[in-house]
Amino acid sequence: MAGRLPPARRATLAALHDEHSGSLIDQALLLYFPAPDSFTGEDCLEIQHHGSIAVARLLADVLGAMPELQPAEPGEFTKRAFLNGKLDLTQAEGLADLIEASTAAQARAALRQLAGAQGRLYDGWREDILQALAMLEAEIDFAAEEEVPEALWHTLAPRLTETAAAIRCHLDDGHKGERLRTGLDIAVIGAPNVGKSSLVNALARRDVAIVTAMPGTTRDIIEVAIDLEGLPVTLLDTAGLRDSDDPIELEGIARAKARAKAADIRLRVVDDPGTFNSRGLEHGPTLTVLNKADLWAPASVPEGALAVSATSGIGLGELWSRLAREARALLPSEDAVLLTRVRHRSALSDAEAALTRAMAVGGAADLGLLAEEIRLAARAIGRLTGAFGVEDILDRVFATFCIGK
């Protein structure tokens, strides 16, 4: 396969041969991206070959025999792009989220992060903190005393207060960013044989749950991912809630209650208007649906309940729209800069705590002590974008990528 490199950034058709046997492997398109203007910032040759297993194996064998080449690890190319300054760490994570996105809303959020919106916000806060730190360190170099001068503190205090408040507001987001990235859980709960599994199948538009007339059929929780008007949602079909002597069914009921409590939205299913009650509706989003509505007169549907029929389709469109409205209320706005990972939340919490400690000691603090708290805040934010101290987390971040990215 030895030969001259093709022209830069021009697709070139080439015959690929095994240089030892001379046999033809494939005809492929070659794309050469010279450094530094490539994804990784290094020289890169892309081979677009016919995607059969046989061709892929032959190419892997031939390329793997070359001593100067080695197989890429998961996330290798994105990690190299980060190390060469082509992406910051939040952008790399945005690319990982884009690869994993299953709905339009997830893809749009990941693209904003990949474009650098999150990194720019965090870099702005870090720059404000570093400017305050620079003023303090200049005072340390030239001040005759160790206490913070009153004039300097009057300059620093508003800047630190504003930055700490902005970080605190970003953290106080109701975990909407994490919800969007991982998806919302909607638990379908109710007594046996009210049609929970039939309703899950109808909403999923495919048969994912077993439906029988025998009570207690659903023992474990069945999860099915759906795209709810572009929003990521997992429906949870749970065991029917009733008294039972069966230990296996009792375990299923216990799990159903636990998942329902932890779910973002609860969909309570009844099949008799007389069993409807509004108790518990105030504890988070809970919708009650009267299933088998084709068996009841419209006047008998209780106020606040949605009448549906999982088998005939009555009311399913209205239920779908209502679920989408409830889901949107739990997710961030389209243009928001999102806090999407536990790692981000932890680092920002550390930064906010350090700034809060700095503000607490205020102008009465020792110059060195105050500078150290501000330095800790800058370092915490630097961990987010990779500007400081990320060596211990790189493997964990890029291990989530597929091979080839």
LINWO-V819754 format. One record per residue. RES is the residue in one small letter. NEAR is the number of other ideal C-beta (glycine too) atoms within 10 Angstrom. Layout:
# LINWO-V819754
RES/NEAR
RES/NEAR
This chain:
# LINWO-V819754
m/15
a/6
g/11
r/5
l/11
p/16
p/11
a/12
r/11
r/10
a/12
t/12
l/10
a/14
a/11
l/20
h/16
d/15
e/12
h/9
s/9
g/7
s/9
l/11
i/19
d/18
q/12
a/17
l/14
l/19
l/16
y/17
f/17
p/13
a/11
p/12
d/11
s/21
f/17
t/20
g/18
e/16
d/13
c/16
l/12
e/13
i/14
q/11
h/16
h/11
g/8
s/10
i/7
a/10
v/16
a/13
r/10
l/18
l/18
a/11
d/11
v/19
l/14
g/11
a/11
m/11
p/6
e/4
l/10
q/10
p/9
a/14
e/13
p/15
g/24
e/17
f/20
t/23
k/22
r/19
a/22
f/25
l/14
n/15
g/10
k/18
l/25
d/21
l/24
t/25
q/22
a/26
e/28
g/25
l/22
a/22
d/22
l/16
i/14
e/15
a/18
s/12
t/19
a/13
a/22
q/22
a/16
r/16
a/27
a/23
l/15
r/17
q/25
l/20
a/12
g/16
a/19
q/26
g/24
r/13
l/18
y/26
d/18
g/13
w/23
r/22
e/13
d/18
i/28
l/17
q/13
a/24
l/19
a/12
m/16
l/24
e/15
a/11
e/19
i/15
d/7
f/7
a/14
a/4
e/8
e/12
e/14
v/24
p/13
e/8
a/9
l/18
w/17
h/10
t/11
l/23
a/16
p/9
r/14
l/22
t/14
e/12
t/23
a/21
a/12
a/15
i/24
r/14
c/9
h/20
l/15
d/9
d/16
g/10
h/16
k/17
g/23
e/17
r/21
l/26
r/20
t/15
g/22
l/22
d/18
i/24
a/25
v/28
i/22
g/24
a/16
p/17
n/18
v/24
g/22
k/32
s/24
s/20
l/26
v/28
n/21
a/21
l/24
a/16
r/9
r/11
d/12
v/17
a/19
i/12
v/17
t/10
a/6
m/8
p/13
g/17
t/16
t/23
r/18
d/13
i/17
i/19
e/13
v/16
a/14
i/21
d/13
l/23
e/15
g/14
l/21
p/22
v/21
t/17
l/26
l/23
d/25
t/28
a/27
g/23
l/18
r/14
d/7
s/16
d/6
d/11
p/8
i/12
e/20
l/15
e/13
g/21
i/21
a/11
r/16
a/25
k/15
a/13
r/18
a/23
k/11
a/10
a/22
d/19
i/21
r/24
l/28
r/22
v/24
v/20
d/18
d/14
p/16
g/8
t/13
f/17
n/12
s/12
r/7
g/11
l/14
e/7
h/9
g/13
p/18
t/19
l/18
t/20
v/29
l/24
n/26
k/20
a/22
d/13
l/11
w/16
a/8
p/7
a/6
s/14
v/17
p/15
e/6
g/11
a/17
l/18
a/20
v/26
s/21
a/25
t/15
s/12
g/11
i/16
g/20
l/18
g/10
e/13
l/20
w/15
s/12
r/15
l/24
a/15
r/10
e/18
a/24
r/16
a/10
l/17
l/21
p/20
s/8
e/9
d/8
a/16
v/19
l/25
l/20
t/26
r/19
v/9
r/17
h/22
r/17
s/13
a/21
l/22
s/14
d/16
a/28
e/22
a/16
a/22
l/26
t/16
r/17
a/27
m/16
a/10
v/13
g/13
g/15
a/10
a/20
d/13
l/18
g/11
l/14
l/28
a/21
e/17
e/21
i/26
r/17
l/17
a/31
a/22
r/18
a/24
i/28
g/21
r/22
l/27
t/24
g/22
a/18
f/13
g/11
v/17
e/7
d/8
i/14
l/16
d/12
r/9
v/20
f/22
a/11
t/13
f/22
c/10
i/11
g/9
k/18
